[in-house]
Amino acid sequence: MKTWKAMRTLFGANMAMLALAACVTINVYFPAAEAKAAAKEFVEKVIDEAQPATPAEEKPADNGNGGMAFRFDPLSLIGIGEAKAQGAPDITIKTPAIQAIQARMEARFNSTLRAGFDSGALGFTADGLVTVRDASKLALKDRVAMNTAVADDNRDRKAVYREVAVANGHAEWEGQIRNVFAKQWVDSARSGWWYQSGGSWKQK
């Protein structure tokens, strides 16, 4: 009887250790595909050409009860349940802090940085930042403003890489988030823009 109890105790201890190991594995897993999708969404919004405002869409028809028509799909509950049950990894960029940084970067890109990239003066570095690649492409009167914009943008870039990692509960992911974003800036770069690769400058 004692032997059986000892075996049960040992089995329980082993199971607990396996469960703990599984938890550790989950905690250190970096969802690369989800991070890439989040980076693409963020980057494209920053560098996309500002679009003219579109007319407001028509409001949904009234349902006759003084409120808006609403259609409920019961299958949506199944999807939510499945996602929670599977514990699918995700990378969120929808926090107030991240969206505030994104808005600043978008405004700065449209007002100043885009012209620098279009002229060839600026380039994306391999570590996810921006640098003045060729100052001769800038008019003298524009150089101070461009240098200031680059410095401000790099400050925001470092902040967003850190903020994305922290917002998703894994501050240790900052380096990986930065690497994913660094690649995405290049992937999303427009034709003619410059970027660093293998220690040298290349033009897309």
Contacts in CASP RR format, 6 or more apart in sequence:
PFRMAT RR
TARGET T0000
AUTHOR 0000-0000-0000
METHOD contacts of the structure
MODEL  1
MKTWKAMRTLFGANMAMLALAACVTINVYFPAAEAKAAAKEFVEKVIDEA
QPATPAEEKPADNGNGGMAFRFDPLSLIGIGEAKAQGAPDITIKTPAIQA
IQARMEARFNSTLRAGFDSGALGFTADGLVTVRDASKLALKDRVAMNTAV
ADDNRDRKAVYREVAVANGHAEWEGQIRNVFAKQWVDSARSGWWYQSGGS
WKQK
27 170 0 8 1.000
29 89 0 8 1.000
30 170 0 8 1.000
30 173 0 8 1.000
30 176 0 8 1.000
31 89 0 8 1.000
31 90 0 8 1.000
31 91 0 8 1.000
32 176 0 8 1.000
32 180 0 8 1.000
34 89 0 8 1.000
34 90 0 8 1.000
34 91 0 8 1.000
35 91 0 8 1.000
35 173 0 8 1.000
35 176 0 8 1.000
35 177 0 8 1.000
35 180 0 8 1.000
36 180 0 8 1.000
36 183 0 8 1.000
36 184 0 8 1.000
37 91 0 8 1.000
38 91 0 8 1.000
38 92 0 8 1.000
38 93 0 8 1.000
38 164 0 8 1.000
39 177 0 8 1.000
39 180 0 8 1.000
39 181 0 8 1.000
39 183 0 8 1.000
39 184 0 8 1.000
40 184 0 8 1.000
40 187 0 8 1.000
40 188 0 8 1.000
41 93 0 8 1.000
42 93 0 8 1.000
42 98 0 8 1.000
42 102 0 8 1.000
42 160 0 8 1.000
42 181 0 8 1.000
42 184 0 8 1.000
43 181 0 8 1.000
43 184 0 8 1.000
43 185 0 8 1.000
43 188 0 8 1.000
44 188 0 8 1.000
45 102 0 8 1.000
45 106 0 8 1.000
46 102 0 8 1.000
46 105 0 8 1.000
46 106 0 8 1.000
46 109 0 8 1.000
47 109 0 8 1.000
47 114 0 8 1.000
47 188 0 8 1.000
47 189 0 8 1.000
47 190 0 8 1.000
49 110 0 8 1.000
50 110 0 8 1.000
59 68 0 8 1.000
60 68 0 8 1.000
60 69 0 8 1.000
61 69 0 8 1.000
62 68 0 8 1.000
62 69 0 8 1.000
63 69 0 8 1.000
63 70 0 8 1.000
90 168 0 8 1.000
91 164 0 8 1.000
91 168 0 8 1.000
92 167 0 8 1.000
92 168 0 8 1.000
93 99 0 8 1.000
93 102 0 8 1.000
93 164 0 8 1.000
93 167 0 8 1.000
95 163 0 8 1.000
95 167 0 8 1.000
97 163 0 8 1.000
97 167 0 8 1.000
98 160 0 8 1.000
98 163 0 8 1.000
98 164 0 8 1.000
98 167 0 8 1.000
101 156 0 8 1.000
101 159 0 8 1.000
101 160 0 8 1.000
101 163 0 8 1.000
102 160 0 8 1.000
104 152 0 8 1.000
104 156 0 8 1.000
105 153 0 8 1.000
105 156 0 8 1.000
105 157 0 8 1.000
105 160 0 8 1.000
108 149 0 8 1.000
108 152 0 8 1.000
108 153 0 8 1.000
108 156 0 8 1.000
109 153 0 8 1.000
111 149 0 8 1.000
112 145 0 8 1.000
112 146 0 8 1.000
112 149 0 8 1.000
113 122 0 8 1.000
113 130 0 8 1.000
113 146 0 8 1.000
113 149 0 8 1.000
113 150 0 8 1.000
113 153 0 8 1.000
116 122 0 8 1.000
116 137 0 8 1.000
116 138 0 8 1.000
116 146 0 8 1.000
117 123 0 8 1.000
117 189 0 8 1.000
117 190 0 8 1.000
117 193 0 8 1.000
117 194 0 8 1.000
118 193 0 8 1.000
119 137 0 8 1.000
119 138 0 8 1.000
120 133 0 8 1.000
120 134 0 8 1.000
120 137 0 8 1.000
120 192 0 8 1.000
120 193 0 8 1.000
120 194 0 8 1.000
121 132 0 8 1.000
121 133 0 8 1.000
121 134 0 8 1.000
121 135 0 8 1.000
121 136 0 8 1.000
121 137 0 8 1.000
121 138 0 8 1.000
121 146 0 8 1.000
122 130 0 8 1.000
122 131 0 8 1.000
122 132 0 8 1.000
122 133 0 8 1.000
122 146 0 8 1.000
122 150 0 8 1.000
122 194 0 8 1.000
123 130 0 8 1.000
123 131 0 8 1.000
123 133 0 8 1.000
123 193 0 8 1.000
123 194 0 8 1.000
123 195 0 8 1.000
123 196 0 8 1.000
123 201 0 8 1.000
124 130 0 8 1.000
124 182 0 8 1.000
124 185 0 8 1.000
124 186 0 8 1.000
124 189 0 8 1.000
124 193 0 8 1.000
124 194 0 8 1.000
124 195 0 8 1.000
124 196 0 8 1.000
125 131 0 8 1.000
125 182 0 8 1.000
125 195 0 8 1.000
125 196 0 8 1.000
126 182 0 8 1.000
126 195 0 8 1.000
126 196 0 8 1.000
126 197 0 8 1.000
126 198 0 8 1.000
126 199 0 8 1.000
127 178 0 8 1.000
127 182 0 8 1.000
128 157 0 8 1.000
128 178 0 8 1.000
128 181 0 8 1.000
128 182 0 8 1.000
128 185 0 8 1.000
129 154 0 8 1.000
129 157 0 8 1.000
129 158 0 8 1.000
130 150 0 8 1.000
130 153 0 8 1.000
130 154 0 8 1.000
130 157 0 8 1.000
131 150 0 8 1.000
132 138 0 8 1.000
132 146 0 8 1.000
132 147 0 8 1.000
132 150 0 8 1.000
133 194 0 8 1.000
133 201 0 8 1.000
135 143 0 8 1.000
138 146 0 8 1.000
157 181 0 8 1.000
160 181 0 8 1.000
161 174 0 8 1.000
161 175 0 8 1.000
161 177 0 8 1.000
161 178 0 8 1.000
161 181 0 8 1.000
162 171 0 8 1.000
162 174 0 8 1.000
164 173 0 8 1.000
164 177 0 8 1.000
165 171 0 8 1.000
165 172 0 8 1.000
165 173 0 8 1.000
165 174 0 8 1.000
165 175 0 8 1.000
165 177 0 8 1.000
166 174 0 8 1.000
185 195 0 8 1.000
186 195 0 8 1.000
186 197 0 8 1.000
186 204 0 8 1.000
189 195 0 8 1.000
189 204 0 8 1.000
190 204 0 8 1.000
191 204 0 8 1.000
192 203 0 8 1.000
192 204 0 8 1.000
193 203 0 8 1.000
193 204 0 8 1.000
194 201 0 8 1.000
194 202 0 8 1.000
194 203 0 8 1.000
194 204 0 8 1.000
195 201 0 8 1.000
195 202 0 8 1.000
195 204 0 8 1.000
196 202 0 8 1.000
END
